[in-house]
């Protein structure tokens, strides 16, 4: 990927790149990891399927009952209901057991999931059957009793037909699917005890800056002047693990070029991606940018979005460390909300695509919801406002939208995707991005 002229989003500052263009450039030409491993099906949820899963069998494998009730021949029921006559119950079929062929003029007691006996063409639920005493003239015919049915079923009523869920030869789950719990169950339903999945993306998480202090590194006393706790690491690490990545957390990198060079080069040897926070701007103490450029290449994008304008993608050539291939570098902004939002909107789809998942090069679909707030002073950049749904079906706004206020992300359950230059008046319909969809 080479650096090109950045195009501005409509209404944004000149030179800033539109979010969609940045996302497309980030994903275009990205080669997913090719290494495959097999995992037990019960461990497959969250992993990316490496090959199409094709069923070798029909599901269900036989016609079976959807209800507790009676397997019947419809024509027999029609005659019996018209005459008000009971029918003999000649067999009892439980799930996991096959019954004998159903003789004309008889019914079979059947339970949910049990195979439909040959000759039966419908099931009458037990709520539409009345158990009665045997007729005195034919007391022995119903070995399992007698029933009077109160309704004539439609042909095939309450019958699950063979293959009605899955047909043999059908693709059950497509390659590139990030397996859900339901899809793991689906794989088990066609007999798969293990599945081929793409190996996990190996990520090194690096924080830069002399001002950063790890929680617990000091006694519970006031921080030294200018110091802050490294909060970014504590939300980025779980976000990465939720994506299924293997994560190595590097020691904080000081604002020193030699230390930055050594740390990034060492991390590049054994990782697919290095995710950094801070150090990708153009200040004298921002060393990530020149180090990555020296070791490989870098696209430094100024994106027309707020929060999250500074974002970088590049790579380190492992030949500098005696290896082969490239290690990607994703540079996130240092401000915590900017880091959080750019991770969700840019780094997340990149990591999913690298891990073999099918990902669209577009911002996640939004829901139309009503704003219960005013936003009268729009920015020339596209904004992502931290909001929360309220009991009245609308959205409340967190009062402080500063990119350094991490409280806003902890409070919010979504983002309003606001076009550049657009104000909001209470009652307007806005585009709401649920955080649950972006965190999955």
FENFEN-V806345 format. One record per residue. SS is DSSP state (H for helix, E for strand, C for the rest). OMEGA is omega in radians with two decimals (NA if undefined). Layout:
ss: <SS/SS>
omega: <OMEGA/OMEGA>
This chain:
ss: <C/C/C/C/C/C/C/C/C/C/C/C/C/C/C/C/E/C/H/H/H/H/H/H/H/H/H/C/C/C/C/C/C/C/C/E/E/E/E/E/H/H/H/C/C/C/C/E/E/C/C/C/E/E/C/C/C/C/E/C/C/C/C/E/E/C/C/C/E/E/E/E/C/H/H/H/H/H/H/H/H/H/H/C/C/C/E/E/E/E/E/E/E/C/C/C/C/C/C/C/C/C/C/C/C/E/E/E/E/E/C/C/C/C/E/C/C/C/C/C/C/E/E/E/E/H/H/H/E/E/E/E/C/C/C/C/C/C/C/C/C/C/C/C/C/E/E/E/E/C/C/C/C/C/C/C/C/C/E/E/C/C/C/C/C/E/C/C/C/C/E/E/E/C/C/C/C/E/C/C/H/H/H/H/H/H/H/H/H/C/C/C/C/E/E/E/E/E/C/C/C/E/E/E/E/E/E/E/C/C/C/E/E/C/C/C/C/C/C/C/C/C/C/C/C/C/C/E/E/C/C/H/H/H/H/H/H/H/H/H/H/H/C/C/C/E/E/E/E/C/C/C/E/C/C/C/H/H/H/H/H/H/H/H/H/H/H/H/H/H/C/C/E/E/E/E/E/C/C/C/C/C/C/C/C/C/C/H/H/H/H/H/H/H/H/E/E/E/E/E/E/E/E/C/E/E/C/C/C/E/E/E/E/E/E/E/E/H/H/H/H/C/C/C/C/E/E/E/E/E/E/E/C/C/C/H/H/H/H/H/H/H/H/H/H/H/H/H/H/H/H/H/H/H/C/C/C/C/C/C/C/C/C/C/C/C/E/E/E/E/E/C/C/C/E/C/C/C/C/C/C/E/E/E/E/E/E/E/E/C/C/C/C/E/E/E/E/C/C/C/C/C/C/C/C/C/H/H/H/H/H/C/C/E/E/E/E/E/C/C/C/C/C/E/C/C/C/C/E/E/E/E/E/E/H/H/H/H/H/C>
omega: <-3.12/-3.13/3.10/3.13/-3.13/3.09/-3.11/3.01/3.11/3.10/-3.10/3.12/3.12/3.09/3.12/-3.08/3.07/-3.11/-3.12/3.13/3.10/-3.13/3.12/3.11/-3.13/-3.06/-3.06/3.11/3.13/-3.14/-3.14/3.07/-3.07/-3.06/-3.07/3.04/3.11/3.13/3.04/-3.08/-3.13/3.09/-3.00/-3.13/-3.10/3.11/-3.10/-3.12/-3.05/-3.11/3.06/3.04/-3.08/-3.11/3.06/-3.06/3.02/3.02/-0.14/-3.08/-3.14/3.03/-3.13/-3.05/3.05/-3.00/2.82/-3.11/-3.05/3.02/-2.98/2.84/-3.01/-3.11/3.11/-3.13/-3.13/3.14/-3.09/3.13/3.14/-3.11/-3.07/-3.06/3.06/3.09/-3.14/3.06/-2.97/3.11/-3.11/-3.03/3.09/3.09/-3.14/-3.11/3.08/3.10/3.07/3.10/-3.09/-3.14/3.09/3.10/3.14/3.04/3.10/3.01/-3.06/-3.09/-3.05/3.12/-3.12/3.12/3.10/-3.14/3.05/-3.13/3.12/3.12/3.10/3.05/3.02/-3.11/-3.04/3.10/3.12/3.13/3.12/3.10/-3.09/3.06/-3.13/3.04/-3.08/-3.12/-3.06/-2.99/-3.02/-3.03/-3.11/-3.09/3.13/3.08/-3.12/3.10/2.98/-3.11/-3.03/-3.12/3.09/-3.09/2.95/3.12/3.14/-3.10/3.11/3.08/2.99/-3.08/3.08/3.11/-3.12/3.08/-3.08/3.05/3.06/-3.11/-3.14/3.02/-3.09/3.09/-3.08/3.03/-3.12/3.10/3.01/-2.90/3.00/3.07/3.13/-3.14/3.02/3.06/3.11/3.10/3.11/-3.10/3.07/2.97/-3.10/3.11/3.14/-3.06/3.04/-3.13/3.06/3.11/-3.08/3.04/3.14/-3.03/2.96/-3.12/-3.05/3.04/-3.11/3.04/3.10/-3.06/-3.03/3.07/3.12/3.02/-3.10/-3.14/3.12/2.99/-3.12/3.12/3.11/3.11/3.03/3.13/3.10/-3.10/3.05/3.04/-3.11/-3.11/-3.06/-3.14/-2.99/2.93/-3.14/-3.14/3.10/3.07/3.11/-3.13/3.08/3.08/-3.14/-3.13/2.89/-2.98/2.97/3.14/3.14/3.01/3.12/-3.09/3.14/3.13/-3.10/-3.04/-3.12/3.13/3.11/3.12/-3.10/-3.08/-3.11/3.13/3.11/-3.12/-3.08/-3.07/-2.95/-3.10/3.07/-3.06/2.92/3.07/-3.14/2.98/-3.09/3.04/-3.11/3.10/-3.03/3.13/-3.11/-3.14/3.09/-2.97/-3.12/-3.10/-3.11/-3.14/3.13/3.08/-3.14/-3.07/-3.10/3.14/-3.04/2.88/3.11/-3.04/2.95/-2.95/-3.11/3.12/-3.14/-0.01/3.00/-3.09/-3.11/3.12/-3.09/2.93/3.09/-3.13/3.03/3.09/-3.08/3.09/3.10/3.13/3.13/-3.13/3.13/3.08/-3.07/2.95/3.12/3.03/3.03/-3.14/3.12/3.09/-3.14/3.13/-2.97/-3.14/3.09/3.12/-3.12/-3.05/3.13/3.04/-3.08/-3.00/-3.08/-3.09/-3.11/3.11/3.09/-3.11/3.10/3.13/3.11/3.13/3.03/-3.11/3.04/-3.06/3.09/3.13/3.14/3.10/-3.08/3.11/-3.10/3.06/3.06/3.10/-3.06/3.09/3.03/3.14/3.05/3.03/-2.94/-3.05/-3.09/3.10/3.08/3.04/3.00/-3.06/3.03/-3.04/3.11/-3.06/3.08/3.09/-3.13/-3.09/-3.10/3.10/3.13/-3.08/2.98/-3.12/3.01/-2.97/-3.12/-3.08/3.11/-3.07/3.10/-3.05/-3.10/3.07/-3.10/3.14/3.11/-3.13/-2.96/2.94/3.11/3.14/2.94/3.11/-2.99/3.12/-3.13/3.05/-3.07/3.07/3.08/3.00/3.13/-3.11/3.09/3.00/-3.08/3.13/-3.06/3.09/3.12/3.10/-3.14/3.13/-3.12/-3.11/-3.05/NA>
